[in-house]
Amino acid sequence: MRVIAIARNTFREALRDKALYVLIVFSVVLVVSTRIMSPLALGEGVKITKDVGLSAISFFGMLAIIVMGTGLVHKEIDRRTIFVILSKPVSRYEFILGKFLGMADALIAIVLLMLVTLQITLLISTAGFDVPVLKAGFLTYIELLLMTSIAVLFSSFSTTGLSAIFTFSFYAVGHFTGDILAFAARLPSPFAQHVCQFVYYLLPDLQLFNVRGMVVHGIDVPTEHLLAATAYGLLYTLGALLLSAVVFSRRDFK
């Protein structure tokens, strides 16, 4: 119940954030505008709508994490409200978990709203209801959950600004982790190869969640890939949250 109370409060704070509404409105307008541009797409309007819509869900969801998620923990410390919260029978790991779940709920609202908008746009364009789009949206949500756990981790020991930089760096590099292995294979030094391999396994492989290319071209997402990517994302999220709890439990607020 203590975790749920913290999660609810975090969710309410996210809904009161004006920046969230700006992101949602802008993303919805972006998706709908693809319908207007369809006549100029030379018969590829549906593909453009899917590509832009799914990209918008990922990009604006990540912006929401950077705007709100990277300050989940630090702003409580900055406002000194952390002392009031921890003076009650609330452990530090419960505080971390509650903050994460509250942000996860906010992301559900964001992703669902944009997915509904995208599906309505596809229905209007006579493309029909698209199940692969839902699968791609689900994997995008798992990706955003993973990035939220990383944002919470950085926020547990760093300032909001540095947490935003670190989180975005992980997001950017996470889409190119496959290149790290390719680069390691070209290195003459075995030690350097092992270092690159360690970095590869340390960083999240976000390309597992990127199935836009398949969905845009009408290819269904295999169930095996869906399950494997989901398991990977949830395990990485759990690991990041456990590390956050350990770091936060050792932090001195004085």
TIFI-5566 format. One record per residue (C-alpha): residue in one letter; y, x, z. Coordinates in steps of 0.5 Angstrom, whole numbers, plus 500, padded with zeros to 3 digits. Layout:
REM residues N
AYXZ;...
***
This chain:
REM residues 254
M500500500;R505506501;V503509494;I504502491;A511501495;I514508492;A511506485;R515499485;N521502488;T521508482;F519502477;R526498479;E530505479;A527506472;L529499470;R536500473;D537506469;K542504463;A540510459;L533507459;Y536501455;V540505450;L533509448;I529502448;V535499444;F536505439;S528505438;V527498436;V533498431;L530504428;V523501427;V527494425;S531498420;T525501416;R524494414;I531494411;M529500407;S523498405;P525496398;L528503397;A521506398;L517505392;G512501394;E511506401;G515501405;V509500410;K507507411;I514509412;T514503417;K508506421;D510513421;V517512423;G515507428;L509511432;S514517431;A519513435;I515511440;S513518442;F520521441;F523516445;G518515450;M519523451;L526522452;A525517457;I521522461;I526527460;V532523462;M528520468;G522523470;T524530471;G529528477;L524523480;V523528486;H529533486;K534527486;E530524493;I531531495;D539532493;R540525496;R537527502;T533520502;I527525502;F527526510;V528518511;I521517507;L517523510;S519521517;K515514516;P508515515;V508517508;S504524506;R507528501;Y501527496;E502519497;F510520495;I508524489;L503519487;G507514488;K513517484;F508518478;L505511478;G512508478;M514512472;A507510469;D509503469;A516504466;L513508460;I508502459;A514497459;I517502454;V511503449;L509496449;L516493447;M516498441;L509497439;V510489439;T516491435;L512495430;Q507490430;I512484428;T515488423;L509490420;L507482420;I514481417;S512486411;T506482410;A502488412;G498484417;F496486424;D494493425;V489495430;P489503428;V497502430;L495500437;K490505438;A495510436;G500507441;F495508446;L494515445;T501516445;Y501513452;I496517454;E500523452;L506521455;L502520462;L500527461;M507529460;T510525466;S505529470;I508535468;A515533469;V513531476;L510538477;F516541475;S521537479;S517538485;F519545486;S525546481;T532542479;T533537475;G536541469;L530546469;S525541470;A528538463;I528544460;F521546462;T518539460;F521539454;S518546452;F511544454;Y512538449;A514542444;V509548445;G504543446;H504541439;F503548436;T497550441;G492551435;D497556432;I496560438;L488561437;A490563430;F495568432;A490571437;A484572432;R489577428;L491581434;P487588434;S487588442;P482584446;F486584452;A492581448;Q486576445;H484574452;V491573454;C493568448;Q486564449;F488563457;V495561454;Y492556450;Y487553455;L493553460;L498549455;P496542453;D493540447;L498535445;Q496534437;L489531440;F494525441;N497525434;V493521429;R499518426;G497521419;M490517419;V494511421;V499511416;H494512410;G490506413;I484511416;D481508423;V481512429;P474514431;T472512437;E469518439;H476522438;L479516442;L475517448;A475525448;A483525447;T483520453;A479524457;Y482530456;G489527457;L487524464;L483530466;Y490534465;T494529468;L490529474;G490537475;A497537474;L498532480;L494535484;L498542483;S504538484;A501535491;V500542493;V506545491;F510539494;S506540501;R508547501;R516546500;D521547505;F527542505;K531546509;
***
